[in-house]
Amino acid sequence: MSTVLEPRGGHDWDAAIRRHDRRVYLSVLALGLSPDRAREVSQAAWTRLIEQHAKGAFEELELPGLAIRQARFLAFNELKRTRVEARVLAAVPEPAPVPDVERIASGRQEVEQVLAALATCTPTARKVFGIVYATPGGTAALAASQMGLSLQRVRQILCETRAHIRRAMEVTP
Amino acid sequence: MTPTREDLELYLIGEYDGDLAALETAIAADPAIAAVLAEEARFELVLRDAASAARFCPACGDLVRDERCDACGAALTPGGYTVERVLVSNAHGRMYVARDADGTQVALKELAFVQSPTLAMIAAFEREAKFLRALAHPAIPRFVASFEEGSGVHVRYYLAQELVSGESLEARLEDHWFTEAEIIELARAVLGVLVYLQSLSPMVIHRDIKPANLLRRADGAIAVVDFGAAHVQGTTAGSTSIGTFGYMPIEQLAGLVDATTDPYALGASLLHLLSRREPWRILQGVSLEGINVSPALRGFLGKLVAPEPRDRFANAAAALAALERVARGEVVTPNARRRATWWRPLAVAAASVVLLGTGVGTFSYLRSRSSTSTVEVPVPTPPRSTIATVRVGLPPGQRAELVVDGKQVAVVSQGMEVPLLAGGREIALYEITTPPRSGGKCVQQVTLVGGETTPIECVMRGATSATTTVLFDLPMDLPEASIPAGKPIDLSFAKAPIHDVIRFVGKHCGLNVVIPSSIQGPVTVQLAKVPCDQALEVLLESRGLWYQYRDQGRLLRIAPRVELDRERVAQRERMARGVADDVLPPGGLASLDFREASLRDVLQGLALASGVNLVIPDGIEGKVTVRVDSAPWDRTFQTVLAAHGLWYRYRENGKVVRVAPRVELDREDEDERERTHGR
């Protein structure tokens, strides 16, 4: 679900932000920033990208990867500056300007584990997961309306699915 | 507040519907909660990465780990097209919205063989591809590609065509009232398409014009879709009733179509859109007085849907010209009611079958109609048009009598063309009486306009002549030999390999069976005291399979039904071209009993026993189950080949049998014929 924008093709920014902002926000949140700081950092990351893009700094703009790296870079600086979360800093590797091979391999392994665990969920759980995570603009409300379930039931299914996948990943390191 | 892990999870996916500010304050205030949130966020990112890498079925939404959805069978990337969603789905296939490699959206029609579609459905699919490829009109979806994927029972046909975004007029009818001006505009647009179709040579007849097949694009333009029923005038026998009841003229039920067919269906569609009533209800009386439109338009519609073809506009161009007069306020009125013609009882019989089949009840289409003539506007009389030419295949020097409705009208000789007319005179019963063919065979070849040749059977009348009946109802299939009923059999198998069950039936019923290894799988069957033929038929039918039986040698070949249907069509074409199989030299009787043996070994064993030299090219592989007891070697050899899509050529000099795929041999025949004609 990545997007490649042509250099200086500024007209697609709104759509790109709508599509990828949640992911960028989560990646900053995962570093341990508070929710409101994470929101500010992700917004700052988007702003920087737009400016650099307008200056023609990118041959090719691969999203959301570039936005995530930019946001994590800003977040890391923020954490360093405030020295609020030394533990998090120790646990989280400093973001590299480009994704390193080892992290990609590790990420792929995790993805495979998630998919294997997902395959053992119920068909309903798989469909809910697909609508919420793999559909652009997918929400629990959309899943509820498409599948004829209540919103509460869909949220419950999502939490159960996450728990199931987490357990499976713990069993298979 | 102290948020739970579930609260944090819902917060991360944007689904927390509690007090968001209080939650964020709690997270900011407590480093332990922030740490849990960070951990959950990392997990959430992994889930999102997984979702990006995963593929979900565009039809049912389930997770897909292969090229097809295990749950519903929908394809993901057939032929390199990326499926985005399913537009329509039924038992026999789907219509997808897909994107090609360049990102262009197409409508991708799929026909799945696993549901055992009929030969007619496959023919309709191929027909649509053929027509779309040849047509070029802005109101007709552009052909993009056609291809097939898979093999055997898993084969699927695909047809990619321009995606027409819009709403069908049938759907639009639900919340829209059509005005007279809209109806005229609509008629003008559709007639424009029909004029184009009728200007082609040979003329193309859509045969299924109806509101569901007329799409209104976003810009208001009309598109005509679904050419699955289309037909080239004069190229096929009209034995099949294709169309939608209510929109098609009654003679179409008898398989008769001409240039008035599509304009009639357009008229019925327009009446439906105007009156919001099913057209067959309106057309029972053909009194259009209740339709709230101007007399000019009413007269025009009445003429479009006149019961007799001779009372309608001769063709789409005539209808379009009349429509322009209607737009100026001139009145067109239907002609006076006419006597029912000879085909009407046939059509009514066909309609009755349709209606009884659907439980609709009685059919009163032919009740007397009231005439609404007021002012007559001269409309050109439909010209007599040749709808087909029958070219009689006769031995040189021999002549045949042509009898129409019991009267001799001509004597024809080899190569003479006999026109079958429509328009001024309805199609009649033609009988061609010829001397008997040599060898007692009584098969006549008839060449229709467009070049298609169809063998038709004739009836021997005494020892001096044979009569061939040509009624545009030419038999489409060659007669099939049925297996003998045989003695009753008990079958009790649970999850047994189908090869073993069929071999058992063959042995019990005295049948020699050949089964290719492509037919696999377990079968559970419980039958008590059932005749052999019925037991076998039930068993095969449950798996989408059927048989080909040869009386000589009691040879039974098992194959997917669709494969046999296709072979029958190919065989019919070969017969029509006069291609005969090479005769193999006489040999002994073969007795074999192999279970999933190498195809090459079985063929070589048969060749060895008969003393012929066998040439099998590399690449011909396969396994076959054969249980044959004292069957003629040549028949057995042919049956084994046919079971694998193979055939042979025999050269007497050296007694050499060359085996090759049947399609290759057909191509060789075709090349040879072209070379001969070229000379």
Contacts between the chains, C-beta under 8 A, distances in Angstrom:
chain1	res1	chain2	res2	distance
A	1	B	51	7.7
A	1	B	52	4.3
A	2	B	52	7.4
A	22	B	14	6.6
A	23	B	45	7.1
A	23	B	48	5.9
A	26	B	12	6.4
A	26	B	41	4.8
A	26	B	44	5.3
A	26	B	45	5.5
A	26	B	48	7.4
A	27	B	41	7.6
A	27	B	45	6.0
A	29	B	12	7.4
A	29	B	37	6.5
A	29	B	38	6.4
A	29	B	41	4.1
A	30	B	38	5.3
A	30	B	39	7.9
A	30	B	41	3.7
A	30	B	42	4.2
A	30	B	44	7.7
A	30	B	45	6.0
A	31	B	38	6.6
A	32	B	34	6.0
A	32	B	35	6.6
A	32	B	38	4.3
A	34	B	24	7.4
A	34	B	27	6.3
A	34	B	28	4.3
A	34	B	34	6.5
A	35	B	11	7.9
A	35	B	24	4.5
A	35	B	27	5.8
A	35	B	28	7.1
A	35	B	37	7.8
A	36	B	24	6.3
A	36	B	28	7.2
A	85	B	31	7.5
A	87	B	35	7.7
A	88	B	35	7.5
A	88	B	38	6.6
A	107	B	46	7.5
A	107	B	49	6.2
A	110	B	46	4.8
A	110	B	49	7.4
A	110	B	50	7.6
A	111	B	46	6.9
A	111	B	49	5.2
A	111	B	50	4.6
A	111	B	53	5.1
A	114	B	46	6.1
A	114	B	47	6.1
A	114	B	49	7.9
A	114	B	50	3.6
A	115	B	50	5.6
A	115	B	53	7.0
A	115	B	54	5.7
A	115	B	63	7.5
A	115	B	65	7.7
A	118	B	50	7.1
A	118	B	54	7.1
A	118	B	63	5.8
A	119	B	63	6.1
A	119	B	65	6.6
A	123	B	62	5.5
A	123	B	71	6.5
A	126	B	56	7.9
A	126	B	61	7.8
A	126	B	62	5.4
A	126	B	63	4.5
A	127	B	56	7.8
A	127	B	60	7.3
A	127	B	61	4.1
A	127	B	62	5.9
A	129	B	51	7.0
A	129	B	63	7.7
A	130	B	51	7.4
A	130	B	54	7.4
A	130	B	56	3.7
A	130	B	61	5.1
A	130	B	62	7.4
A	130	B	63	6.7
A	131	B	61	6.4
A	132	B	13	6.8
A	133	B	47	6.3
A	133	B	48	6.0
A	133	B	50	7.9
A	133	B	51	3.4
A	134	B	51	4.4
A	134	B	52	7.3
A	134	B	54	6.3
A	134	B	56	5.3
A	139	B	14	7.1
A	139	B	15	7.2
A	140	B	13	7.6
A	140	B	15	4.9
A	146	B	61	7.6
A	147	B	61	8.0
A	155	B	10	6.2
A	155	B	15	5.6
A	158	B	9	7.5
A	158	B	10	7.8
A	158	B	13	6.7
A	158	B	15	7.2
A	159	B	6	5.2
A	159	B	9	5.6
A	159	B	10	7.3
A	162	B	9	5.9
A	162	B	43	7.4
A	162	B	47	7.1
A	165	B	47	7.0
A	166	B	43	6.7
